[in-house]
């Protein structure tokens, strides 16, 4: 009985050691695979070129950066910039309208190559995304109706303040001393919010100064809408957002952005959309 037990134990021990060795080897292979999955595995640029398509995600209700014209075509300053970048990369181009509140999910799933649409660079967004260099300065302001009688930020206490869900304006508002002093109303897009502002559904709208300026130009009535500067909402900068590991694509786009600044393309597009940069 003891001899049989000893033989059985020996077999069991060998089997255990063999299994342990396989486990260690598997762990080593996984470890090597993870180490190799860094910059050396960055196929972001080659993937764009192999499928001949550079796809940007944007909010199509954000003039003058990205919006739909009378023919329902997506146009705008950022759209033209991105299209020119695609042209210089010798690939096709697609502007993909997305739910702005789900933008990080869209890029993480691979549905789009980048987020390019008046996209504010923030420390929180940097945790999950790789940004281009800033290419435009911006600030959050309040848009009000001239007939409202509101002329200062202090007069907004107790008022209904609109903002876009998932926007940097909503984030800045939530982190400011303004929160709790008035009623926050969130919207899926700015165009609906502006319609509500015009009909009295809200008293003011937190909005990017670049977009607010476009609304003033489009209104046709110079004193219908007014911009009120904010001392509580910080200045911002726009950048293009990529997946964390897509450095090759980011660097290529950045190179073309730099070229467009030098050769005057950037300034011409800003003039086309009546933007002051």
C-alpha positions as CSV (number, residue, x, y, z in Angstrom):
1,X,0.0,0.0,0.0
2,X,2.8,2.4,0.8
3,X,4.6,1.6,-2.4
4,X,1.5,2.2,-4.4
5,X,0.9,5.5,-2.6
6,X,4.5,6.6,-3.3
7,X,4.2,5.9,-7.0
8,X,0.9,7.7,-7.2
9,X,2.3,10.7,-5.3
10,X,5.3,10.8,-7.7
11,X,3.0,10.8,-10.8
12,X,0.8,13.5,-9.2
13,X,3.9,15.6,-8.4
14,X,5.2,15.4,-12.0
15,X,1.8,16.3,-13.4
16,X,1.7,19.3,-11.0
17,X,5.2,20.5,-12.0
18,X,4.4,20.1,-15.7
19,X,1.2,22.2,-15.3
20,X,3.1,24.8,-13.3
21,X,5.7,25.0,-16.1
22,X,3.0,25.5,-18.7
23,X,1.4,28.2,-16.5
24,X,4.7,30.1,-16.2
25,X,5.4,29.8,-19.9
26,X,1.9,31.1,-20.7
27,X,2.4,34.0,-18.3
28,X,5.7,34.8,-20.0
29,X,4.1,34.8,-23.4
30,X,1.3,37.1,-22.2
31,X,3.9,39.4,-20.7
32,X,5.9,39.6,-23.9
33,X,2.8,40.2,-25.9
34,X,1.9,43.1,-23.6
35,X,5.4,44.6,-23.9
36,X,5.3,44.3,-27.7
37,X,1.9,46.0,-27.8
38,X,3.2,49.5,-27.2
39,X,4.4,52.0,-29.9
40,X,5.9,49.2,-32.0
41,X,2.3,47.9,-32.5
42,X,0.9,51.3,-33.5
43,X,-0.8,50.7,-36.8
44,X,-3.1,53.7,-36.6
45,X,-1.7,55.5,-39.7
46,X,-1.2,52.4,-41.8
47,X,-4.8,51.3,-41.0
48,X,-6.2,54.6,-42.3
49,X,-4.1,54.3,-45.4
50,X,-4.9,50.7,-46.1
51,X,-8.7,51.3,-45.9
52,X,-8.2,54.6,-47.7
53,X,-10.5,56.5,-45.3
54,X,-9.9,59.1,-42.5
55,X,-13.1,59.2,-40.4
56,X,-13.7,62.1,-38.0
57,X,-16.5,62.1,-35.4
58,X,-18.3,65.4,-34.8
59,X,-21.4,67.1,-33.5
60,X,-23.2,68.3,-36.7
61,X,-25.0,71.1,-34.9
62,X,-21.9,73.1,-33.9
63,X,-21.5,76.0,-36.4
64,X,-19.1,77.2,-37.6
65,X,-16.9,74.2,-36.7
66,X,-19.3,71.5,-38.0
67,X,-22.9,71.7,-39.1
68,X,-25.3,70.8,-41.9
69,X,-25.9,73.3,-44.7
70,X,-29.1,73.8,-46.7
71,X,-28.3,70.6,-48.7
72,X,-28.0,68.6,-45.5
73,X,-24.2,68.2,-46.1
74,X,-21.9,68.3,-43.1
75,X,-19.6,71.4,-43.5
76,X,-17.6,73.7,-41.3
77,X,-14.2,75.0,-40.4
78,X,-13.1,71.8,-38.7
79,X,-14.6,69.7,-41.4
80,X,-12.6,71.6,-44.1
81,X,-9.4,71.3,-42.0
82,X,-9.8,67.6,-41.6
83,X,-10.7,67.1,-45.2
84,X,-7.5,68.9,-46.2
85,X,-5.5,66.8,-43.8
86,X,-7.0,63.6,-45.4
87,X,-6.1,65.0,-48.9
88,X,-2.5,65.5,-47.8
89,X,-2.4,62.0,-46.4
90,X,-3.7,60.8,-49.8
91,X,-6.7,59.1,-48.3
92,X,-10.5,59.4,-48.5
93,X,-12.4,61.5,-46.0
94,X,-15.6,61.0,-44.0
95,X,-17.3,63.3,-41.5
96,X,-19.3,61.1,-39.2
97,X,-22.0,62.7,-37.0
98,X,-22.1,61.3,-33.5
99,X,-23.9,61.7,-30.2
100,X,-21.6,64.2,-28.5
101,X,-22.3,62.7,-25.1
102,X,-21.1,59.3,-26.3
103,X,-18.0,60.6,-28.2
104,X,-15.4,58.7,-26.1
105,X,-17.4,55.5,-26.6
106,X,-17.4,56.1,-30.4
107,X,-13.7,56.5,-30.6
108,X,-13.0,53.6,-28.2
109,X,-15.1,51.3,-30.4
110,X,-13.1,52.2,-33.5
111,X,-16.1,53.7,-35.3
112,X,-14.1,56.9,-35.9
113,X,-10.4,57.7,-36.1
114,X,-10.5,60.9,-34.1
115,X,-12.8,63.5,-32.5
116,X,-12.4,66.8,-34.4
117,X,-15.1,69.4,-33.8
118,X,-14.3,72.3,-31.5
119,X,-13.0,69.7,-29.0
120,X,-11.7,71.3,-25.8
121,X,-8.6,69.9,-24.3
122,X,-9.1,69.2,-20.6
123,X,-7.1,67.3,-18.0
124,X,-9.9,64.8,-17.6
125,X,-10.1,64.1,-21.3
126,X,-6.3,63.7,-21.4
127,X,-6.6,60.6,-19.2
128,X,-8.3,58.7,-22.0
129,X,-7.3,60.4,-25.2
130,X,-4.2,61.6,-27.0
131,X,-4.5,65.2,-28.2
132,X,-2.9,67.2,-31.0
133,X,-1.4,70.5,-30.2
134,X,-4.0,73.2,-29.5
135,X,-5.0,74.9,-32.7
136,X,-7.6,77.4,-31.6
137,X,-8.3,79.5,-28.5
138,X,-11.8,79.6,-27.1
139,X,-13.8,80.6,-24.0
140,X,-17.1,79.8,-22.6
141,X,-19.6,82.7,-22.5
142,X,-23.3,83.2,-21.9
143,X,-25.7,83.8,-24.8
144,X,-28.9,85.8,-23.8
145,X,-31.7,87.5,-25.6
146,X,-31.2,91.3,-25.7
147,X,-34.9,91.7,-24.6
148,X,-34.2,89.7,-21.4
149,X,-32.6,92.7,-19.7
150,X,-29.7,90.5,-18.5
151,X,-26.5,92.4,-18.8
152,X,-24.1,90.7,-16.4
153,X,-23.2,87.3,-15.0
154,X,-24.5,88.4,-11.6
155,X,-28.0,88.8,-13.0
156,X,-28.1,85.1,-13.8
157,X,-28.7,84.0,-10.2
158,X,-31.9,82.0,-10.0
159,X,-32.3,81.9,-13.8
160,X,-32.5,78.8,-16.1
161,X,-29.1,78.2,-17.7
162,X,-28.9,75.9,-20.7
163,X,-25.8,73.8,-21.7
164,X,-25.0,70.9,-24.0
165,X,-24.7,67.5,-22.3
166,X,-21.1,66.2,-22.3
167,X,-19.7,69.6,-23.3
168,X,-16.7,71.4,-21.8
169,X,-19.1,74.2,-21.0
170,X,-21.2,71.9,-18.9
171,X,-18.1,70.6,-17.2
172,X,-16.8,74.1,-16.5
173,X,-20.2,75.1,-15.1
174,X,-20.3,72.1,-12.8
175,X,-16.9,73.0,-11.4
176,X,-17.6,76.7,-10.9
177,X,-19.2,78.7,-8.1
178,X,-22.2,79.2,-10.4
179,X,-23.5,75.7,-9.8
180,X,-26.4,75.7,-7.3
181,X,-27.2,79.4,-7.9
182,X,-29.4,78.8,-10.9
183,X,-31.3,76.0,-12.6
184,X,-29.2,74.0,-15.1
185,X,-30.9,72.6,-18.2
186,X,-29.0,70.2,-20.4
187,X,-29.6,69.7,-24.2
188,X,-28.4,67.1,-26.7
189,X,-27.2,69.8,-29.1
190,X,-26.8,73.6,-29.3
191,X,-29.3,74.3,-32.0
192,X,-32.2,72.9,-29.9
193,X,-30.9,74.9,-26.9
194,X,-30.7,78.1,-29.0
195,X,-34.3,77.6,-30.1
196,X,-35.3,77.2,-26.5
197,X,-33.4,80.4,-25.6
198,X,-35.3,82.3,-28.4
199,X,-38.7,81.0,-27.2
200,X,-38.0,81.7,-23.5
201,X,-37.5,78.2,-22.3
202,X,-34.2,79.2,-20.8
203,X,-32.8,82.6,-19.8
204,X,-29.2,82.0,-20.9
205,X,-27.0,79.5,-22.6
206,X,-23.4,78.4,-21.8
207,X,-21.7,78.2,-25.1
208,X,-18.4,78.4,-26.9
209,X,-17.5,82.0,-27.9
210,X,-16.7,80.9,-31.4
211,X,-20.2,79.3,-31.8
212,X,-21.9,82.3,-30.1
213,X,-20.2,84.6,-32.6
214,X,-21.5,82.5,-35.5
215,X,-25.0,82.7,-34.0
216,X,-24.8,86.5,-33.8
217,X,-23.8,86.7,-37.5
218,X,-26.5,84.3,-38.6
219,X,-29.3,85.9,-36.6
220,X,-29.7,88.8,-39.0
221,X,-30.7,91.0,-36.1
222,X,-27.7,92.6,-34.5
223,X,-29.4,93.3,-31.2
224,X,-31.5,90.1,-30.9
225,X,-28.8,88.0,-29.2
226,X,-26.1,89.2,-26.7
227,X,-22.9,87.7,-25.4
228,X,-22.1,88.1,-21.7
229,X,-18.5,87.3,-20.7
230,X,-18.0,85.1,-17.7
231,X,-15.5,85.5,-14.9
232,X,-16.2,82.0,-13.6
233,X,-15.7,79.9,-16.7
234,X,-12.1,79.3,-17.8
235,X,-10.4,80.0,-21.1
236,X,-10.0,76.9,-23.3
237,X,-8.1,75.5,-26.3
238,X,-9.4,73.2,-29.1
239,X,-7.5,70.1,-30.1
240,X,-8.0,66.9,-32.1
241,X,-8.6,63.9,-29.9
242,X,-7.2,60.4,-30.8
243,X,-7.0,57.0,-29.1
244,X,-4.2,56.8,-26.6
245,X,-2.1,54.4,-28.6
246,X,-2.6,56.2,-32.0
247,X,0.5,58.3,-31.9
248,X,1.5,57.6,-35.5
249,X,-1.8,59.0,-36.8
250,X,-1.8,61.9,-34.4
251,X,1.8,62.9,-35.4
252,X,0.8,62.7,-39.1
253,X,-2.2,64.9,-38.6
254,X,-0.2,67.3,-36.5
255,X,2.4,67.6,-39.3
256,X,-0.3,68.6,-41.8
257,X,-1.9,71.0,-39.3
258,X,1.5,72.7,-38.9
259,X,1.9,72.9,-42.7
260,X,-1.5,74.4,-43.1
261,X,-0.6,77.2,-40.7
262,X,2.6,78.0,-42.5
263,X,1.1,77.9,-46.1
264,X,-1.9,80.0,-45.3
265,X,-4.6,77.3,-45.6
266,X,-5.6,77.7,-42.0
267,X,-6.1,81.5,-42.3
268,X,-8.0,81.1,-45.6
269,X,-10.5,78.7,-44.0
270,X,-10.9,81.0,-40.9
271,X,-11.7,83.8,-43.3
272,X,-14.2,81.6,-45.2
273,X,-16.1,81.0,-42.0
274,X,-15.7,84.6,-40.7
275,X,-13.7,83.5,-37.7
276,X,-11.2,85.7,-35.8
277,X,-8.1,83.6,-34.9
